[in-house]
């Protein structure tokens, strides 16, 4: 029973990292026409992606630390 919580935290952390990275990457768009480059981004979606990345690191770290105990 003691090993179930760390495993769940590690899996949740990895899932949050993947979701956060894809959300952060999808918040930006770039259009290149010759030497002209236009870019646009959604700040709210970018912030949400970064939040999921931070939560994923915390969950992954907590799962790994509690697994070693």
N, C-alpha and C positions, 0 to 999 in steps of 0.2 A: 504494500500500500504506500510505503514511503517513496518508492521510485516512480509512482504514477504521476504525482504532481510535477516533479522536474521534467519528465518526458512531455507532459502537456504544455508546460511553459516553453520548452525548447521548440516544439512544433508550432505553438502559437507565435513565438518570436520569429521563427523563419517565415511563417505565413504573413505576418505583419511587415517584415522587411521586404518581401516580394511585392506585396500590395502597395506599400508605401513608395517603393522605387518606381513601379509602373505608373502610379498616380502622379508622382513628381515628374516623370518623363513625359506623360501625356499632357501636362499643363503648358507645354511650350510648342509653338509652331514656327517654322522658318520657311520662307519662300525666297528662292534665289533665281533671279533673272539676269543672266550675264554677270556683270560686276555688282549689280544692285541686290542687296540682301534685306528682306523685310522679316521682322520677327514680331511675334505677339505671344503673350503669356497670360494665364489666368492666375492671379496672385492668390486667391482663396484656395484653389486646387493645389497650388504649389505648397502653401502652408500646411494643408491637410496631408499631403504626401510626406512632408518633413516630420509632421507629428507622428504619423504611422511608423516612419523610420526610427524615430527616437523611442517610441513604445516597443518596437520590435527589438531594439538593442537592449532595452531594460529587461524585457521578458526573457530574451535569450540568455543574458548575463545572469539573471536570477535563477533560471533553470539550470544552467551549468554550475553555478556556485552551490546550489542546494543539492545537486546530484553528487558532488564530491563529499558532502558531509555524511 
